[in-house]
């Protein structure tokens, strides 16, 4: 992926990351997704407040649990995969 935007709500503050490129993968069991961002910046703070932090990074890995996401992705891939057999 190129020119990626990721937003994470941490409850008490918000994180927004912008990256030039990224990869996206799932764990073997499908319960965890990992987004790795490359060459970017992360902004952390409370919306509406002037106090925030900017972090520049070469690589930033963000694991996260997503209930049911793997099953949805697998169904979507099967829906567009070509099938062999008579027409």
ABEGO torsion letter per residue (X at the ends): XBGBBBBBBAGABBBBBBBABBBBBBBAAGABBBBBBBGBBBBBEBBGBABBBBBBBABBBBBBBBBGAAAAAAAAAAAABBBBEBX
